[in-house]
Amino acid sequence: MKKRIIGILCAIIATSMLASCGTLTDTTNYNFPKEGIVETDEKGMEKEAAVFTNKNKNAEVYYDVSISMQGGAGDRVTQGIVQDSVDAITKTWNDVSTELYSVNESGIEKKDNISYINDLSKITYSGESSDSVVKAIDNENKSGEKVIVPRIKLIVTDLNGQLQNYQDLAEEFSKKIIDKKQSFAIMSVKTANPFFIIAIGNLTDLSSYIDEFYNMPNVSSYNGTMDWTGMDREYNVNCKIYPQNSGIVGIDYDNIKSVEQGTYAVDKNGKAVENNSASGQIPVGNPGEQPPAGGPGDPPPAGGSNGGGAAGQAPQDLPRGLALQTDEKGSFSILRPDYQSSQLDKVEGTVNFTPDKDNTVELDTPVNISTDDVKPEDIRYLAYKSMLWTKSPIVDLTDDIAGKIKFNVPFESVSQIQLSNLDFGVETNLSDAKNSDKEFFDSDNITKDNIEVTFASNGGPQSTEWRIDNVDKTAMINVYVKDLTLLSYVTKLDITFSASDPGSIPVWVQEWSKNPKFKNLQNFISLLNEYNTKGNKFEEKLTVYLLAGDKDTYDSVKIETLEKENANKFSEVLNENAEN
């Protein structure tokens, strides 16, 4: 605790020194990895840190020896998969030792060796299994007074009789696993005597184990290749995962990429296609929303200098006679004086902004974070500068000049989770500083009305609304500025991303619930979904700075107009400005 308080004092002193020199300093920039970072409250007390891994070197396996499990004991497939589930532990972590327990209504018994499960037919089965899972979840091993949480805990059971009290069983999972920031997965094995493997662990540990489990020889030969990106369907070995943070570890701040130019599909006449993806991978503009000829984002005429793809290149052929076009007008190199706020959503790429690398804002370790955990150089600087010089005579020739920033936010997530299956949300808090300010202040309504942050709209996988990429694990974001002349010296955008699992019922659960033995399985899963949605929501902030343009920036960019009737006026003003 002492080192953290010292870190806080140092941050405050550093901030004061910088402020006295007239430097705009930000101590609330959120762009650093959060895993393992401990924050402090106003009193200097440590807040609970999110833990995504477990460094303990033990694992626990609980095998249900209730009489109902005896039916599958002699099955070759069952034997192989149960053995694989245990062997996958050492395959995942070679430094982890495994302890094996038998469990039934009589209690829990520790076995001398994991070879206990080498021949399931020789095990003595007895009693009922009404609470085998509860017993296994509740069982704790201690070193002195400290509970040693295993790297992974496996429970092998057929759930016989246990689904009768599915409400109590679901509540046990909620209180003992979800509320303790752990993740778990329920894997069902479709044999003559179906059974389940319940795996419990921290997020990334559980994900690593599941990947290894499905690659084990007996599992893969019986199940085939597990395609986590494919459509939901019933396998021989199914999986329903309930991950901490909805399966997202955090934002990958090092690989946020701006989208300078938009590529979209056009038909043989050069018109944007109605569907939003010609091949399933090509991002295109909103259907039916292309501006009139000559406006920003209008596809260049076929055969012109920008006739498709990059300049000097033939359009890339696509199915059904479609071709790829690149809007080279929407880039970092061209100021668009004719770009109006009404066309904000009609151009792919970034318009009228250039990335800033001058660190206009001095970054310092946040006051609630220890400098031992996060140093200023660990914080990522993400800023865009307006190309419009606010004092330029150009502003007198048009009502407003709008700007747009488009960038991809990559997320670090476990392999079993598809971002498009989550409910995403975005909220933005705005603060700004004038030239003479030493700190940020809450923005007024004029600034708030002028700037909008939203997910890029496109016919993507989620209700044709958000552009979410399951392969790259990214979400595409638009920042709209209606009038560049209204930008402050620096406007700070603290963008909060949220994601939660809406709680879908897998196909295999629906099918298994038709079996009288598992009639309450869907109810059980539904309750788990409800608890998980409440307790495992991902939330993280991204900080973006918008900077007002200056004369140096203005003079360094190319000026291009598309409206012929205004071209002469703009040229006259530009020439006059250059002479001055």
TIZAFI-385486 format. One record per residue (C-alpha): residue number from 1; x, y, z negated. Coordinates in steps of 0.1 Angstrom, whole numbers, plus 5000, padded with zeros to 4 digits. Each point is the difference from the previous one (the first is absolute). Layout:
<tilums>
TILUM;NUM;X;Y;Z
...
</tilums>
This chain:
<tilums>
TILUM;1;5000;5000;5000
TILUM;2;5029;5024;4991
TILUM;3;5015;4998;5035
TILUM;4;4966;5008;5016
TILUM;5;4994;5031;4978
TILUM;6;5035;5012;5009
TILUM;7;4992;4994;5036
TILUM;8;4968;5021;4997
TILUM;9;5019;5029;4983
TILUM;10;5027;4999;5027
TILUM;11;4973;5002;5027
TILUM;12;4984;5030;4983
TILUM;13;5033;5018;4996
TILUM;14;5009;4993;5036
TILUM;15;4967;5013;5011
TILUM;16;5004;5032;4980
TILUM;17;5035;5006;5015
TILUM;18;4988;4996;5035
TILUM;19;4969;5021;4995
TILUM;20;5021;5028;4986
TILUM;21;5019;5001;5033
TILUM;22;4968;5004;5019
TILUM;23;4999;4964;5013
TILUM;24;4967;4983;5005
TILUM;25;5003;4968;4981
TILUM;26;4976;4970;5000
TILUM;27;5000;4977;4970
TILUM;28;4969;4981;5010
TILUM;29;5010;4985;5034
TILUM;30;4987;4965;5001
TILUM;31;5021;4985;5028
TILUM;32;5021;4974;4982
TILUM;33;4995;4962;4994
TILUM;34;4978;4994;4970
TILUM;35;5008;4964;4992
TILUM;36;5014;4997;4965
TILUM;37;4999;5038;4995
TILUM;38;4989;5010;4965
TILUM;39;4981;5033;4996
TILUM;40;4996;5020;4968
TILUM;41;4970;5019;4988
TILUM;42;5000;5036;4986
TILUM;43;5013;4988;4967
TILUM;44;5029;4981;5015
TILUM;45;4984;4966;4994
TILUM;46;5006;4973;5026
TILUM;47;4970;4990;5022
TILUM;48;4996;4964;5011
TILUM;49;5021;4993;5031
TILUM;50;4986;4979;5029
TILUM;51;5018;4967;5001
TILUM;52;5000;4981;5033
TILUM;53;5027;4974;4992
TILUM;54;5010;4978;4970
TILUM;55;5036;4993;4992
TILUM;56;4992;4971;4975
TILUM;57;5016;4967;5010
TILUM;58;4972;4977;4991
TILUM;59;4969;4985;5018
TILUM;60;4971;4981;4986
TILUM;61;4979;4973;5017
TILUM;62;4967;4987;4984
TILUM;63;4986;4968;5015
TILUM;64;4964;4992;4992
TILUM;65;4997;4964;4988
TILUM;66;4963;4999;4995
TILUM;67;4982;4969;5012
TILUM;68;4986;5017;5031
TILUM;69;5035;5005;5014
TILUM;70;5006;4963;5001
TILUM;71;4981;4997;5033
TILUM;72;5027;5017;5020
TILUM;73;5030;4986;4981
TILUM;74;5007;4973;5025
TILUM;75;4996;5022;5031
TILUM;76;5032;5005;5019
TILUM;77;4991;5035;5011
TILUM;78;4991;5011;4965
TILUM;79;5033;4985;4987
TILUM;80;5020;5018;5026
TILUM;81;4984;5034;4995
TILUM;82;5001;4999;4962
TILUM;83;5037;4991;5002
TILUM;84;5006;5028;5025
TILUM;85;4983;5026;4978
TILUM;86;5026;4992;4973
TILUM;87;5030;4997;5023
TILUM;88;4991;5033;5016
TILUM;89;5009;5017;4967
TILUM;90;5037;4991;5002
TILUM;91;4999;5005;5037
TILUM;92;4989;5036;4993
TILUM;93;5023;5007;4970
TILUM;94;5030;4977;4995
TILUM;95;5007;5016;4966
TILUM;96;4966;4990;4985
TILUM;97;4994;4970;4979
TILUM;98;4965;4984;4999
TILUM;99;4981;4985;4971
TILUM;100;4971;4977;5006
TILUM;101;4969;4995;4978
TILUM;102;4970;4977;5001
TILUM;103;4967;5016;4991
TILUM;104;4964;4988;4993
TILUM;105;4973;5004;4974
TILUM;106;5024;4985;4974
TILUM;107;5025;5028;5004
TILUM;108;5034;5007;5016
TILUM;109;5030;4976;4998
TILUM;110;5035;5009;5012
TILUM;111;5017;4974;5021
TILUM;112;5037;4991;4998
TILUM;113;5005;5004;5038
TILUM;114;4983;5012;5031
TILUM;115;5004;4965;5014
TILUM;116;4967;4994;4981
TILUM;117;4982;5009;5032
TILUM;118;5021;4978;5023
TILUM;119;4973;4973;5000
TILUM;120;4966;5015;4992
TILUM;121;4984;4965;5000
TILUM;122;5020;4989;4970
TILUM;123;4988;5029;4978
TILUM;124;4974;4993;4973
TILUM;125;4968;5020;5007
TILUM;126;4974;5005;4973
TILUM;127;4974;5025;4987
TILUM;128;4982;5028;5017
TILUM;129;5015;5032;5015
TILUM;130;4975;5026;4988
TILUM;131;5027;5024;4989
TILUM;132;5033;4988;5015
TILUM;133;5006;5032;5019
TILUM;134;4992;5022;4969
TILUM;135;5024;4979;4979
TILUM;136;5028;5004;5025
TILUM;137;4995;5037;5004
TILUM;138;4999;5006;4963
TILUM;139;5031;4978;4993
TILUM;140;5030;5022;4991
TILUM;141;5036;4991;4993
TILUM;142;5020;5022;4977
TILUM;143;5036;5008;4992
TILUM;144;4997;5011;4964
TILUM;145;4971;5025;5000
TILUM;146;5004;5008;5037
TILUM;147;4978;4984;5026
TILUM;148;5020;4987;5030
TILUM;149;4979;5006;5030
TILUM;150;5009;4974;5027
TILUM;151;5011;5011;5035
TILUM;152;4971;4979;5013
TILUM;153;4973;4980;4982
TILUM;154;4983;4972;5020
TILUM;155;4967;4983;4990
TILUM;156;4990;4969;5020
TILUM;157;4964;4991;4994
TILUM;158;4968;4989;5018
TILUM;159;4979;5026;4980
TILUM;160;4976;4972;4992
TILUM;161;4974;5012;4976
TILUM;162;5018;5033;4995
TILUM;163;4980;5020;5026
TILUM;164;4968;4994;4979
TILUM;165;5013;5028;4978
TILUM;166;5013;5021;5029
TILUM;167;4992;5033;4982
TILUM;168;5022;4992;4970
TILUM;169;5027;4985;5023
TILUM;170;5001;5032;5021
TILUM;171;5002;5022;4969
TILUM;172;5030;4979;4988
TILUM;173;5018;5008;5033
TILUM;174;4991;5037;4997
TILUM;175;5012;5004;4964
TILUM;176;5030;4978;5000
TILUM;177;5013;5006;5035
TILUM;178;4986;5031;5018
TILUM;179;5000;5022;4970
TILUM;180;5036;4990;4993
TILUM;181;5011;5012;5035
TILUM;182;5006;4965;5013
TILUM;183;4990;4985;5033
TILUM;184;4986;4966;5007
TILUM;185;4989;4978;5029
TILUM;186;4975;4972;5003
TILUM;187;5011;4974;5025
TILUM;188;4975;4973;5009
TILUM;189;5011;4966;5015
TILUM;190;4974;4983;5021
TILUM;191;5006;4963;4994
TILUM;192;4976;4971;4993
TILUM;193;5000;5012;4964
TILUM;194;5005;5038;5004
TILUM;195;5021;5018;4975
TILUM;196;5014;5035;4993
TILUM;197;5034;5015;4992
TILUM;198;4998;5032;4980
TILUM;199;5033;5020;5002
TILUM;200;5005;5029;4976
TILUM;201;5029;5025;5001
TILUM;202;5011;5036;5007
TILUM;203;4992;5013;5034
TILUM;204;5032;4995;5020
TILUM;205;5008;4967;4981
TILUM;206;4966;4986;5009
TILUM;207;5003;5010;5036
TILUM;208;5034;4984;5004
TILUM;209;4988;4968;4984
TILUM;210;4969;4998;5023
TILUM;211;5021;5004;5031
TILUM;212;5024;4973;4989
TILUM;213;4971;4977;4989
TILUM;214;4984;5001;5035
TILUM;215;5034;4992;5016
TILUM;216;5004;4968;4979
TILUM;217;5001;4969;5021
TILUM;218;4968;4982;4987
TILUM;219;4980;5033;4999
TILUM;220;5010;5011;5035
TILUM;221;4994;4966;5016
TILUM;222;4965;4998;4984
TILUM;223;4991;5036;5005
TILUM;224;5018;5012;5031
TILUM;225;5015;5035;5003
TILUM;226;4983;5025;4976
TILUM;227;4992;5032;5020
TILUM;228;4995;5028;4976
TILUM;229;4993;5025;5028
TILUM;230;4973;4979;5016
TILUM;231;4963;4998;4996
TILUM;232;4986;4985;4968
TILUM;233;4993;4964;5005
TILUM;234;5000;4967;4980
TILUM;235;5033;4982;4997
TILUM;236;5009;4967;4984
TILUM;237;5019;5020;4974
TILUM;238;4983;5034;4994
TILUM;239;5011;5030;4980
TILUM;240;4982;5029;4983
TILUM;241;5024;5024;4984
TILUM;242;4992;5026;4974
TILUM;243;5030;5023;5001
TILUM;244;5011;5028;4977
TILUM;245;4997;5034;5017
TILUM;246;4979;4984;5028
TILUM;247;5032;4984;5013
TILUM;248;5019;5033;5006
TILUM;249;5033;5006;4983
TILUM;250;5002;5036;5011
TILUM;251;5007;5025;5028
TILUM;252;5033;4995;5019
TILUM;253;5011;5036;5000
TILUM;254;5032;4993;5019
TILUM;255;4981;4990;5032
TILUM;256;4972;5025;5003
TILUM;257;5000;5010;5037
TILUM;258;4985;5029;5018
TILUM;259;4981;4994;5032
TILUM;260;5012;5026;5025
TILUM;261;4982;4988;5031
TILUM;262;4969;4979;5005
TILUM;263;4998;4972;5025
TILUM;264;4965;4990;5012
TILUM;265;4984;4979;5026
TILUM;266;4984;5016;5032
TILUM;267;4981;4985;5028
TILUM;268;5010;5002;5037
TILUM;269;4986;5036;5002
TILUM;270;5021;5011;4971
TILUM;271;4971;5002;4975
TILUM;272;5003;4988;4964
TILUM;273;4984;4966;4996
TILUM;274;4969;4996;4978
TILUM;275;5014;4972;4979
TILUM;276;5028;5008;4976
TILUM;277;5025;4973;5008
TILUM;278;5008;4987;5034
TILUM;279;5020;4971;4988
TILUM;280;4992;4999;4963
TILUM;281;5031;5019;4992
TILUM;282;4998;5033;5019
TILUM;283;4988;5030;4980
TILUM;284;4979;5024;5020
TILUM;285;4979;5031;4993
TILUM;286;4964;5000;4989
TILUM;287;4977;4988;5028
TILUM;288;4981;5027;5017
TILUM;289;5018;5028;4982
TILUM;290;5026;5010;5025
TILUM;291;5000;5038;5006
TILUM;292;4992;5015;5033
TILUM;293;5027;5002;5028
TILUM;294;5028;5023;4990
TILUM;295;4993;4997;4962
TILUM;296;5023;4984;4975
TILUM;297;5001;4962;5003
TILUM;298;4985;4998;5035
TILUM;299;5018;4972;5019
TILUM;300;5023;5014;5027
TILUM;301;4987;4994;5035
TILUM;302;5011;4968;5017
TILUM;303;5031;5004;5020
TILUM;304;5012;5031;4981
TILUM;305;5032;5005;4982
TILUM;306;4984;4985;4969
TILUM;307;4982;4973;5019
TILUM;308;5003;4974;4973
TILUM;309;5026;4989;4975
TILUM;310;5031;5020;4996
TILUM;311;5009;5026;5026
TILUM;312;5015;4984;5031
TILUM;313;4986;4966;4992
TILUM;314;4971;4981;5016
TILUM;315;4970;4993;4978
TILUM;316;5001;4967;4982
TILUM;317;4975;4976;5014
TILUM;318;4973;4987;4977
TILUM;319;4971;4975;5005
TILUM;320;4969;5011;5019
TILUM;321;5018;5026;5021
TILUM;322;5008;5022;4970
TILUM;323;5033;5019;4995
TILUM;324;5018;5017;4972
TILUM;325;5002;5038;4998
TILUM;326;5022;5021;4977
TILUM;327;4988;5034;4990
TILUM;328;5033;5019;5001
TILUM;329;4982;5032;4990
TILUM;330;4995;4988;4965
TILUM;331;5035;5000;4987
TILUM;332;5024;5017;4977
TILUM;333;5017;5020;5028
TILUM;334;4970;5021;5013
TILUM;335;4981;5028;4984
TILUM;336;4964;4999;5012
TILUM;337;4985;5035;4997
TILUM;338;4968;4988;5016
TILUM;339;4995;4971;4975
TILUM;340;4968;5008;4981
TILUM;341;4985;4985;4968
TILUM;342;4971;4985;5020
TILUM;343;5025;4976;5017
TILUM;344;5018;4988;4968
TILUM;345;4988;4964;5004
TILUM;346;5006;4998;5038
TILUM;347;5037;4997;5004
TILUM;348;5021;4971;4990
TILUM;349;5032;5009;4982
TILUM;350;5013;5031;4982
TILUM;351;4993;5034;5013
TILUM;352;5016;5034;4991
TILUM;353;5021;4986;4972
TILUM;354;5036;4990;4997
TILUM;355;5015;4978;4973
TILUM;356;5020;5021;4974
TILUM;357;5033;4986;4988
TILUM;358;5012;5032;4982
TILUM;359;4985;4991;4966
TILUM;360;4982;5033;4997
TILUM;361;4988;4986;4966
TILUM;362;5026;4989;4975
TILUM;363;4990;4966;4986
TILUM;364;5007;4990;4964
TILUM;365;4991;4969;4979
TILUM;366;4964;5002;4988
TILUM;367;4997;5012;4964
TILUM;368;4983;4967;4989
TILUM;369;5027;4978;5016
TILUM;370;5034;4992;4986
TILUM;371;5030;5011;5021
TILUM;372;5014;4965;4993
TILUM;373;4971;4987;5020
TILUM;374;4997;5026;5028
TILUM;375;5026;5025;5011
TILUM;376;4992;5029;5023
TILUM;377;5017;4982;5029
TILUM;378;4976;4971;4995
TILUM;379;4971;5022;5009
TILUM;380;4990;5002;5037
TILUM;381;4995;5034;5016
TILUM;382;4972;5000;5025
TILUM;383;4992;5034;5016
TILUM;384;4987;5015;5032
TILUM;385;5006;5036;5012
TILUM;386;4975;5019;5021
TILUM;387;5013;5010;5034
TILUM;388;4980;5032;4999
TILUM;389;5018;5031;4988
TILUM;390;4972;5016;4979
TILUM;391;5011;5036;5011
TILUM;392;5001;4991;5037
TILUM;393;4978;5022;5023
TILUM;394;4986;4967;5014
TILUM;395;4976;4998;4971
TILUM;396;4982;5031;5014
TILUM;397;4992;4981;5032
TILUM;398;4979;4972;4985
TILUM;399;4976;4995;4972
TILUM;400;5021;4973;4983
TILUM;401;5028;4976;5008
TILUM;402;4995;4967;4985
TILUM;403;5025;4973;4990
TILUM;404;5000;4963;4994
TILUM;405;5023;4975;4984
TILUM;406;4997;4963;5005
TILUM;407;5022;4975;4982
TILUM;408;5000;4963;4990
TILUM;409;5002;4991;4963
TILUM;410;5015;4965;4995
TILUM;411;4990;4979;4970
TILUM;412;5019;4973;4983
TILUM;413;4975;4972;4994
TILUM;414;5000;4962;4996
TILUM;415;4998;4979;5031
TILUM;416;4966;4985;4991
TILUM;417;4982;5034;5000
TILUM;418;4987;5017;5031
TILUM;419;4996;5038;4996
TILUM;420;4970;5001;5022
TILUM;421;4981;4978;4976
TILUM;422;5004;5026;4972
TILUM;423;4979;5031;4994
TILUM;424;5023;5030;5004
TILUM;425;4995;5035;4988
TILUM;426;5019;5032;5001
TILUM;427;4997;5032;4979
TILUM;428;5022;5030;5002
TILUM;429;5009;5027;4974
TILUM;430;5014;5032;5015
TILUM;431;5023;5025;4983
TILUM;432;5021;5027;5016
TILUM;433;5027;5026;4995
TILUM;434;5006;5035;5015
TILUM;435;5035;5012;5009
TILUM;436;5005;5015;4966
TILUM;437;4986;4971;4979
TILUM;438;5022;4977;4980
TILUM;439;4974;4973;4995
TILUM;440;4969;4986;5016
TILUM;441;4965;5012;4992
TILUM;442;4966;4985;5007
TILUM;443;4989;5010;5035
TILUM;444;4970;5022;5005
TILUM;445;4969;4991;5021
TILUM;446;5014;5016;5031
TILUM;447;5030;4976;5000
TILUM;448;4978;4970;4991
TILUM;449;4976;5008;5029
TILUM;450;5029;5004;5024
TILUM;451;5017;4966;4994
TILUM;452;4985;4966;5003
TILUM;453;5016;4966;4994
TILUM;454;4984;4968;5013
TILUM;455;5007;4966;5014
TILUM;456;5004;5000;5038
TILUM;457;4967;4990;5016
TILUM;458;5002;4973;5025
TILUM;459;4984;4967;5009
TILUM;460;5021;4981;4976
TILUM;461;4993;4969;4980
TILUM;462;4980;5017;4972
TILUM;463;4966;5011;5011
TILUM;464;5014;5018;5030
TILUM;465;5010;5028;4976
TILUM;466;5035;4998;4987
TILUM;467;5032;4992;5019
TILUM;468;5015;4973;4978
TILUM;469;5027;4977;5014
TILUM;470;5002;4965;4984
TILUM;471;5032;4991;5017
TILUM;472;5020;5031;4991
TILUM;473;4981;5005;4967
TILUM;474;4993;5036;5008
TILUM;475;4972;5026;4998
TILUM;476;5000;5029;5024
TILUM;477;4993;5034;4986
TILUM;478;4989;5033;5016
TILUM;479;5007;5034;4984
TILUM;480;4979;5027;5016
TILUM;481;5008;5038;4997
TILUM;482;4972;5021;5015
TILUM;483;5020;5032;5000
TILUM;484;5038;5001;4998
TILUM;485;5000;5037;4991
TILUM;486;4983;4992;4967
TILUM;487;5028;4977;4988
TILUM;488;5018;5011;4968
TILUM;489;5038;5001;4997
TILUM;490;4997;4963;4988
TILUM;491;4968;4981;4996
TILUM;492;5004;4967;4981
TILUM;493;4977;4971;5007
TILUM;494;4999;4973;4973
TILUM;495;4982;4972;5019
TILUM;496;4986;4972;4978
TILUM;497;4995;4967;5018
TILUM;498;4977;4974;4985
TILUM;499;4992;4965;5011
TILUM;500;4978;4973;4985
TILUM;501;4988;4966;5010
TILUM;502;4962;5002;5008
TILUM;503;4996;4964;4988
TILUM;504;4992;4979;5030
TILUM;505;4990;4963;4997
TILUM;506;5023;4978;5021
TILUM;507;4984;4975;5024
TILUM;508;5014;4971;4981
TILUM;509;4983;5011;4968
TILUM;510;4966;5003;5018
TILUM;511;5005;4965;5014
TILUM;512;5012;4983;4967
TILUM;513;4970;5016;4981
TILUM;514;4977;4978;5021
TILUM;515;5014;4970;4981
TILUM;516;4979;4995;4968
TILUM;517;5032;4994;4981
TILUM;518;5012;5036;5009
TILUM;519;4966;5017;5001
TILUM;520;5011;5028;4977
TILUM;521;5033;5005;5018
TILUM;522;4987;5030;5020
TILUM;523;4986;5016;4968
TILUM;524;5033;4995;4983
TILUM;525;5019;5016;5028
TILUM;526;4975;5029;5002
TILUM;527;5006;5008;4963
TILUM;528;5038;4998;5005
TILUM;529;4996;5024;5030
TILUM;530;4981;5025;4978
TILUM;531;5026;4998;4972
TILUM;532;5029;5003;5024
TILUM;533;4985;5030;5018
TILUM;534;4996;5019;4967
TILUM;535;5035;4992;4987
TILUM;536;5023;4996;5030
TILUM;537;4997;5032;5020
TILUM;538;5031;5013;5017
TILUM;539;5007;5038;4996
TILUM;540;5031;5019;5009
TILUM;541;5009;5036;5011
TILUM;542;5019;5013;5030
TILUM;543;5013;5036;5000
TILUM;544;5001;5020;5033
TILUM;545;5011;5036;5004
TILUM;546;4986;5023;5027
TILUM;547;5023;5030;5007
TILUM;548;4991;5032;5017
TILUM;549;5018;5008;5032
TILUM;550;5028;5025;5003
TILUM;551;5016;5019;5029
TILUM;552;5029;4977;5003
TILUM;553;4977;4970;5003
TILUM;554;4978;5019;5025
TILUM;555;5029;5010;5022
TILUM;556;5013;4964;5001
TILUM;557;4970;4983;5015
TILUM;558;4986;4999;5034
TILUM;559;4968;5019;5007
TILUM;560;4976;4985;5025
TILUM;561;4964;5010;5008
TILUM;562;4974;4981;5019
TILUM;563;4973;5026;5005
TILUM;564;5009;5018;5032
TILUM;565;4979;5030;4992
TILUM;566;5021;5007;4969
TILUM;567;5034;4990;5014
TILUM;568;5009;5035;5012
TILUM;569;4990;5016;4967
TILUM;570;5020;4975;4980
TILUM;571;5030;5004;5023
TILUM;572;4999;5038;4996
TILUM;573;4999;4998;4962
TILUM;574;5028;4974;5000
TILUM;575;5022;5021;5022
TILUM;576;4994;5031;4980
TILUM;577;5007;4981;4968
TILUM;578;5033;4987;5014
TILUM;579;5011;5035;5010
TILUM;580;4993;5012;4965
</tilums>
